[in-house]
Amino acid sequence: LARKPIKLAAVALANKIARIAWKMMTTGQTYDGARMQVASPRAA
């Protein structure tokens, strides 16, 4: 698989962070990093 362009990855990460922030603001919850799943390293 070809690598994605760096700008595309940056936009995807910004989208993810924005969704987390929006959920926290609308529900009043605090961030719980333990709930985040750690991505497994990609096989080379």
CHARMM-style PDB file with segment names, atoms N, HN, CA, C and O in Angstrom:
ATOM      1  N   LEU     1       0.837  -1.190   0.000  1.00  0.00      PROA
ATOM      2  CA  LEU     1       0.000   0.000   0.000  1.00  0.00      PROA
ATOM      3  C   LEU     1       0.876   1.245   0.000  1.00  0.00      PROA
ATOM      4  O   LEU     1       1.890   1.306   0.696  1.00  0.00      PROA
ATOM      5  N   ALA     2       0.482   2.211  -0.769  1.00  0.00      PROA
ATOM      6  HN  ALA     2      -0.342   2.162  -1.334  1.00  0.00      PROA
ATOM      7  CA  ALA     2       1.227   3.468  -0.819  1.00  0.00      PROA
ATOM      8  C   ALA     2       0.902   4.311   0.407  1.00  0.00      PROA
ATOM      9  O   ALA     2      -0.196   4.234   0.959  1.00  0.00      PROA
ATOM     10  N   ARG     3       1.860   5.104   0.816  1.00  0.00      PROA
ATOM     11  HN  ARG     3       2.751   5.166   0.367  1.00  0.00      PROA
ATOM     12  CA  ARG     3       1.632   5.992   1.958  1.00  0.00      PROA
ATOM     13  C   ARG     3       0.708   7.124   1.556  1.00  0.00      PROA
ATOM     14  O   ARG     3       0.695   7.562   0.405  1.00  0.00      PROA
ATOM     15  N   LYS     4      -0.059   7.586   2.518  1.00  0.00      PROA
ATOM     16  HN  LYS     4      -0.049   7.230   3.452  1.00  0.00      PROA
ATOM     17  CA  LYS     4      -0.955   8.708   2.266  1.00  0.00      PROA
ATOM     18  C   LYS     4      -0.150  10.006   2.325  1.00  0.00      PROA
ATOM     19  O   LYS     4       0.857  10.073   3.030  1.00  0.00      PROA
ATOM     20  N   PRO     5      -0.578  11.034   1.594  1.00  0.00      PROA
ATOM     21  CA  PRO     5       0.114  12.323   1.675  1.00  0.00      PROA
ATOM     22  C   PRO     5       0.062  12.873   3.101  1.00  0.00      PROA
ATOM     23  O   PRO     5      -0.912  12.654   3.821  1.00  0.00      PROA
ATOM     24  N   ILE     6       1.110  13.586   3.503  1.00  0.00      PROA
ATOM     25  HN  ILE     6       1.901  13.764   2.918  1.00  0.00      PROA
ATOM     26  CA  ILE     6       1.219  14.104   4.865  1.00  0.00      PROA
ATOM     27  C   ILE     6       0.063  15.049   5.205  1.00  0.00      PROA
ATOM     28  O   ILE     6      -0.417  15.056   6.338  1.00  0.00      PROA
ATOM     29  N   LYS     7      -0.384  15.843   4.234  1.00  0.00      PROA
ATOM     30  HN  LYS     7       0.006  15.837   3.313  1.00  0.00      PROA
ATOM     31  CA  LYS     7      -1.490  16.771   4.503  1.00  0.00      PROA
ATOM     32  C   LYS     7      -2.787  16.016   4.780  1.00  0.00      PROA
ATOM     33  O   LYS     7      -3.585  16.438   5.617  1.00  0.00      PROA
ATOM     34  N   LEU     8      -2.998  14.914   4.087  1.00  0.00      PROA
ATOM     35  HN  LEU     8      -2.349  14.571   3.408  1.00  0.00      PROA
ATOM     36  CA  LEU     8      -4.192  14.104   4.313  1.00  0.00      PROA
ATOM     37  C   LEU     8      -4.177  13.513   5.717  1.00  0.00      PROA
ATOM     38  O   LEU     8      -5.203  13.486   6.398  1.00  0.00      PROA
ATOM     39  N   ALA     9      -3.017  13.044   6.144  1.00  0.00      PROA
ATOM     40  HN  ALA     9      -2.184  13.066   5.591  1.00  0.00      PROA
ATOM     41  CA  ALA     9      -2.888  12.495   7.493  1.00  0.00      PROA
ATOM     42  C   ALA     9      -3.114  13.580   8.541  1.00  0.00      PROA
ATOM     43  O   ALA     9      -3.738  13.327   9.572  1.00  0.00      PROA
ATOM     44  N   ALA    10      -2.608  14.789   8.283  1.00  0.00      PROA
ATOM     45  HN  ALA    10      -2.101  14.994   7.446  1.00  0.00      PROA
ATOM     46  CA  ALA    10      -2.785  15.896   9.223  1.00  0.00      PROA
ATOM     47  C   ALA    10      -4.262  16.267   9.355  1.00  0.00      PROA
ATOM     48  O   ALA    10      -4.739  16.529  10.459  1.00  0.00      PROA
ATOM     49  N   VAL    11      -4.973  16.290   8.252  1.00  0.00      PROA
ATOM     50  HN  VAL    11      -4.585  16.077   7.356  1.00  0.00      PROA
ATOM     51  CA  VAL    11      -6.403  16.618   8.279  1.00  0.00      PROA
ATOM     52  C   VAL    11      -7.181  15.533   9.008  1.00  0.00      PROA
ATOM     53  O   VAL    11      -8.105  15.838   9.763  1.00  0.00      PROA
ATOM     54  N   ALA    12      -6.825  14.283   8.795  1.00  0.00      PROA
ATOM     55  HN  ALA    12      -6.075  14.036   8.181  1.00  0.00      PROA
ATOM     56  CA  ALA    12      -7.505  13.184   9.478  1.00  0.00      PROA
ATOM     57  C   ALA    12      -7.289  13.266  10.986  1.00  0.00      PROA
ATOM     58  O   ALA    12      -8.221  13.042  11.759  1.00  0.00      PROA
ATOM     59  N   LEU    13      -6.072  13.584  11.405  1.00  0.00      PROA
ATOM     60  HN  LEU    13      -5.315  13.766  10.777  1.00  0.00      PROA
ATOM     61  CA  LEU    13      -5.784  13.714  12.829  1.00  0.00      PROA
ATOM     62  C   LEU    13      -6.518  14.911  13.431  1.00  0.00      PROA
ATOM     63  O   LEU    13      -7.046  14.816  14.539  1.00  0.00      PROA
ATOM     64  N   ALA    14      -6.557  16.035  12.714  1.00  0.00      PROA
ATOM     65  HN  ALA    14      -6.128  16.113  11.814  1.00  0.00      PROA
ATOM     66  CA  ALA    14      -7.283  17.210  13.191  1.00  0.00      PROA
ATOM     67  C   ALA    14      -8.768  16.899  13.338  1.00  0.00      PROA
ATOM     68  O   ALA    14      -9.404  17.343  14.294  1.00  0.00      PROA
ATOM     69  N   ASN    15      -9.323  16.139  12.399  1.00  0.00      PROA
ATOM     70  HN  ASN    15      -8.807  15.778  11.622  1.00  0.00      PROA
ATOM     71  CA  ASN    15     -10.728  15.742  12.457  1.00  0.00      PROA
ATOM     72  C   ASN    15     -10.986  14.898  13.698  1.00  0.00      PROA
ATOM     73  O   ASN    15     -11.981  15.097  14.394  1.00  0.00      PROA
ATOM     74  N   LYS    16     -10.092  13.958  13.972  1.00  0.00      PROA
ATOM     75  HN  LYS    16      -9.283  13.796  13.406  1.00  0.00      PROA
ATOM     76  CA  LYS    16     -10.244  13.088  15.139  1.00  0.00      PROA
ATOM     77  C   LYS    16     -10.214  13.901  16.431  1.00  0.00      PROA
ATOM     78  O   LYS    16     -11.044  13.697  17.316  1.00  0.00      PROA
ATOM     79  N   ILE    17      -9.263  14.815  16.535  1.00  0.00      PROA
ATOM     80  HN  ILE    17      -8.589  14.981  15.815  1.00  0.00      PROA
ATOM     81  CA  ILE    17      -9.139  15.642  17.736  1.00  0.00      PROA
ATOM     82  C   ILE    17     -10.359  16.545  17.887  1.00  0.00      PROA
ATOM     83  O   ILE    17     -10.853  16.740  18.997  1.00  0.00      PROA
ATOM     84  N   ALA    18     -10.849  17.098  16.773  1.00  0.00      PROA
ATOM     85  HN  ALA    18     -10.447  16.939  15.871  1.00  0.00      PROA
ATOM     86  CA  ALA    18     -12.024  17.968  16.823  1.00  0.00      PROA
ATOM     87  C   ALA    18     -13.258  17.204  17.295  1.00  0.00      PROA
ATOM     88  O   ALA    18     -14.059  17.736  18.063  1.00  0.00      PROA
ATOM     89  N   ARG    19     -13.416  15.952  16.838  1.00  0.00      PROA
ATOM     90  HN  ARG    19     -12.765  15.520  16.215  1.00  0.00      PROA
ATOM     91  CA  ARG    19     -14.564  15.150  17.280  1.00  0.00      PROA
ATOM     92  C   ARG    19     -14.487  14.848  18.768  1.00  0.00      PROA
ATOM     93  O   ARG    19     -15.505  14.874  19.459  1.00  0.00      PROA
ATOM     94  N   ILE    20     -13.288  14.560  19.269  1.00  0.00      PROA
ATOM     95  HN  ILE    20     -12.460  14.539  18.707  1.00  0.00      PROA
ATOM     96  CA  ILE    20     -13.113  14.307  20.700  1.00  0.00      PROA
ATOM     97  C   ILE    20     -13.433  15.569  21.493  1.00  0.00      PROA
ATOM     98  O   ILE    20     -14.151  15.513  22.492  1.00  0.00      PROA
ATOM     99  N   ALA    21     -12.901  16.710  21.049  1.00  0.00      PROA
ATOM    100  HN  ALA    21     -12.318  16.756  20.237  1.00  0.00      PROA
ATOM    101  CA  ALA    21     -13.130  17.978  21.748  1.00  0.00      PROA
ATOM    102  C   ALA    21     -14.616  18.342  21.749  1.00  0.00      PROA
ATOM    103  O   ALA    21     -15.144  18.787  22.768  1.00  0.00      PROA
ATOM    104  N   TRP    22     -15.289  18.156  20.615  1.00  0.00      PROA
ATOM    105  HN  TRP    22     -14.860  17.794  19.787  1.00  0.00      PROA
ATOM    106  CA  TRP    22     -16.716  18.475  20.526  1.00  0.00      PROA
ATOM    107  C   TRP    22     -17.524  17.617  21.498  1.00  0.00      PROA
ATOM    108  O   TRP    22     -18.409  18.125  22.187  1.00  0.00      PROA
ATOM    109  N   LYS    23     -17.225  16.334  21.555  1.00  0.00      PROA
ATOM    110  HN  LYS    23     -16.507  15.921  20.996  1.00  0.00      PROA
ATOM    111  CA  LYS    23     -17.928  15.424  22.467  1.00  0.00      PROA
ATOM    112  C   LYS    23     -17.720  15.861  23.917  1.00  0.00      PROA
ATOM    113  O   LYS    23     -18.657  15.852  24.716  1.00  0.00      PROA
ATOM    114  N   MET    24     -16.486  16.244  24.249  1.00  0.00      PROA
ATOM    115  HN  MET    24     -15.726  16.252  23.600  1.00  0.00      PROA
ATOM    116  CA  MET    24     -16.193  16.675  25.615  1.00  0.00      PROA
ATOM    117  C   MET    24     -16.944  17.960  25.958  1.00  0.00      PROA
ATOM    118  O   MET    24     -17.454  18.101  27.069  1.00  0.00      PROA
ATOM    119  N   MET    25     -17.016  18.900  25.010  1.00  0.00      PROA
ATOM    120  HN  MET    25     -16.602  18.786  24.107  1.00  0.00      PROA
ATOM    121  CA  MET    25     -17.705  20.169  25.269  1.00  0.00      PROA
ATOM    122  C   MET    25     -19.206  19.982  25.400  1.00  0.00      PROA
ATOM    123  O   MET    25     -19.835  20.611  26.251  1.00  0.00      PROA
ATOM    124  N   THR    26     -19.792  19.125  24.566  1.00  0.00      PROA
ATOM    125  HN  THR    26     -19.281  18.615  23.874  1.00  0.00      PROA
ATOM    126  CA  THR    26     -21.245  18.978  24.580  1.00  0.00      PROA
ATOM    127  C   THR    26     -21.752  18.121  25.732  1.00  0.00      PROA
ATOM    128  O   THR    26     -22.882  18.302  26.184  1.00  0.00      PROA
ATOM    129  N   THR    27     -20.923  17.181  26.217  1.00  0.00      PROA
ATOM    130  HN  THR    27     -20.004  17.035  25.850  1.00  0.00      PROA
ATOM    131  CA  THR    27     -21.369  16.301  27.294  1.00  0.00      PROA
ATOM    132  C   THR    27     -20.820  16.698  28.654  1.00  0.00      PROA
ATOM    133  O   THR    27     -21.330  16.252  29.682  1.00  0.00      PROA
ATOM    134  N   GLY    28     -19.783  17.533  28.672  1.00  0.00      PROA
ATOM    135  HN  GLY    28     -19.368  17.895  27.836  1.00  0.00      PROA
ATOM    136  CA  GLY    28     -19.177  17.926  29.941  1.00  0.00      PROA
ATOM    137  C   GLY    28     -18.242  16.879  30.511  1.00  0.00      PROA
ATOM    138  O   GLY    28     -17.788  17.007  31.648  1.00  0.00      PROA
ATOM    139  N   GLN    29     -17.948  15.844  29.738  1.00  0.00      PROA
ATOM    140  HN  GLN    29     -18.317  15.740  28.814  1.00  0.00      PROA
ATOM    141  CA  GLN    29     -17.044  14.797  30.206  1.00  0.00      PROA
ATOM    142  C   GLN    29     -15.603  15.288  30.157  1.00  0.00      PROA
ATOM    143  O   GLN    29     -15.269  16.222  29.428  1.00  0.00      PROA
ATOM    144  N   THR    30     -14.751  14.632  30.956  1.00  0.00      PROA
ATOM    145  HN  THR    30     -15.022  13.873  31.548  1.00  0.00      PROA
ATOM    146  CA  THR    30     -13.327  14.915  30.891  1.00  0.00      PROA
ATOM    147  C   THR    30     -12.671  13.875  29.992  1.00  0.00      PROA
ATOM    148  O   THR    30     -13.236  12.810  29.744  1.00  0.00      PROA
ATOM    149  N   TYR    31     -11.486  14.190  29.512  1.00  0.00      PROA
ATOM    150  HN  TYR    31     -11.027  15.055  29.713  1.00  0.00      PROA
ATOM    151  CA  TYR    31     -10.769  13.285  28.617  1.00  0.00      PROA
ATOM    152  C   TYR    31     -10.246  12.091  29.392  1.00  0.00      PROA
ATOM    153  O   TYR    31      -9.653  12.246  30.459  1.00  0.00      PROA
ATOM    154  N   ASP    32     -10.466  10.905  28.860  1.00  0.00      PROA
ATOM    155  HN  ASP    32     -10.949  10.778  27.993  1.00  0.00      PROA
ATOM    156  CA  ASP    32      -9.974   9.675  29.479  1.00  0.00      PROA
ATOM    157  C   ASP    32      -9.086   8.967  28.466  1.00  0.00      PROA
ATOM    158  O   ASP    32      -9.573   8.233  27.607  1.00  0.00      PROA
ATOM    159  N   GLY    33      -7.790   9.190  28.571  1.00  0.00      PROA
ATOM    160  HN  GLY    33      -7.394   9.786  29.269  1.00  0.00      PROA
ATOM    161  CA  GLY    33      -6.847   8.610  27.627  1.00  0.00      PROA
ATOM    162  C   GLY    33      -6.808   7.103  27.666  1.00  0.00      PROA
ATOM    163  O   GLY    33      -6.409   6.476  26.685  1.00  0.00      PROA
ATOM    164  N   ALA    34      -7.210   6.498  28.774  1.00  0.00      PROA
ATOM    165  HN  ALA    34      -7.533   7.007  29.571  1.00  0.00      PROA
ATOM    166  CA  ALA    34      -7.196   5.039  28.886  1.00  0.00      PROA
ATOM    167  C   ALA    34      -8.212   4.397  27.946  1.00  0.00      PROA
ATOM    168  O   ALA    34      -8.069   3.225  27.598  1.00  0.00      PROA
ATOM    169  N   ARG    35      -9.224   5.135  27.534  1.00  0.00      PROA
ATOM    170  HN  ARG    35      -9.339   6.088  27.817  1.00  0.00      PROA
ATOM    171  CA  ARG    35     -10.242   4.589  26.633  1.00  0.00      PROA
ATOM    172  C   ARG    35      -9.749   4.495  25.198  1.00  0.00      PROA
ATOM    173  O   ARG    35     -10.306   3.748  24.395  1.00  0.00      PROA
ATOM    174  N   MET    36      -8.716   5.243  24.878  1.00  0.00      PROA
ATOM    175  HN  MET    36      -8.264   5.851  25.531  1.00  0.00      PROA
ATOM    176  CA  MET    36      -8.185   5.234  23.520  1.00  0.00      PROA
ATOM    177  C   MET    36      -7.453   3.925  23.267  1.00  0.00      PROA
ATOM    178  O   MET    36      -6.706   3.446  24.121  1.00  0.00      PROA
ATOM    179  N   GLN    37      -7.667   3.359  22.108  1.00  0.00      PROA
ATOM    180  HN  GLN    37      -8.273   3.748  21.414  1.00  0.00      PROA
ATOM    181  CA  GLN    37      -6.988   2.121  21.747  1.00  0.00      PROA
ATOM    182  C   GLN    37      -5.656   2.467  21.096  1.00  0.00      PROA
ATOM    183  O   GLN    37      -5.560   3.390  20.287  1.00  0.00      PROA
ATOM    184  N   VAL    38      -4.651   1.720  21.462  1.00  0.00      PROA
ATOM    185  HN  VAL    38      -4.729   0.971  22.119  1.00  0.00      PROA
ATOM    186  CA  VAL    38      -3.340   1.920  20.863  1.00  0.00      PROA
ATOM    187  C   VAL    38      -3.293   1.131  19.561  1.00  0.00      PROA
ATOM    188  O   VAL    38      -3.607  -0.059  19.534  1.00  0.00      PROA
ATOM    189  N   ALA    39      -2.902   1.798  18.488  1.00  0.00      PROA
ATOM    190  HN  ALA    39      -2.646   2.765  18.510  1.00  0.00      PROA
ATOM    191  CA  ALA    39      -2.828   1.131  17.192  1.00  0.00      PROA
ATOM    192  C   ALA    39      -1.657   0.162  17.183  1.00  0.00      PROA
ATOM    193  O   ALA    39      -0.568   0.472  17.666  1.00  0.00      PROA
ATOM    194  N   SER    40      -1.899  -0.995  16.633  1.00  0.00      PROA
ATOM    195  HN  SER    40      -2.784  -1.246  16.241  1.00  0.00      PROA
ATOM    196  CA  SER    40      -0.816  -1.970  16.547  1.00  0.00      PROA
ATOM    197  C   SER    40       0.125  -1.566  15.414  1.00  0.00      PROA
ATOM    198  O   SER    40      -0.320  -1.040  14.394  1.00  0.00      PROA
ATOM    199  N   PRO    41       1.413  -1.809  15.588  1.00  0.00      PROA
ATOM    200  CA  PRO    41       2.357  -1.439  14.522  1.00  0.00      PROA
ATOM    201  C   PRO    41       2.060  -2.221  13.250  1.00  0.00      PROA
ATOM    202  O   PRO    41       1.717  -3.402  13.293  1.00  0.00      PROA
ATOM    203  N   ARG    42       2.197  -1.552  12.141  1.00  0.00      PROA
ATOM    204  HN  ARG    42       2.476  -0.592  12.106  1.00  0.00      PROA
ATOM    205  CA  ARG    42       1.903  -2.161  10.847  1.00  0.00      PROA
ATOM    206  C   ARG    42       3.023  -3.119  10.470  1.00  0.00      PROA
ATOM    207  O   ARG    42       4.204  -2.814  10.638  1.00  0.00      PROA
ATOM    208  N   ALA    43       2.641  -4.264   9.967  1.00  0.00      PROA
ATOM    209  HN  ALA    43       1.682  -4.513   9.831  1.00  0.00      PROA
ATOM    210  CA  ALA    43       3.644  -5.258   9.548  1.00  0.00      PROA
ATOM    211  C   ALA    43       4.392  -4.740   8.327  1.00  0.00      PROA
ATOM    212  O   ALA    43       3.782  -4.229   7.388  1.00  0.00      PROA
ATOM    213  N   ALA    44       5.693  -4.870   8.345  1.00  0.00      PROA
ATOM    214  HN  ALA    44       6.188  -5.285   9.108  1.00  0.00      PROA
ATOM    215  CA  ALA    44       6.507  -4.347   7.239  1.00  0.00      PROA
ATOM    216  C   ALA    44       6.615  -5.311   6.095  1.00  0.00      PROA
ATOM    217  OT1 ALA    44       7.266  -5.012   5.094  1.00  0.00      PROA
TER     218      ALA     44
END
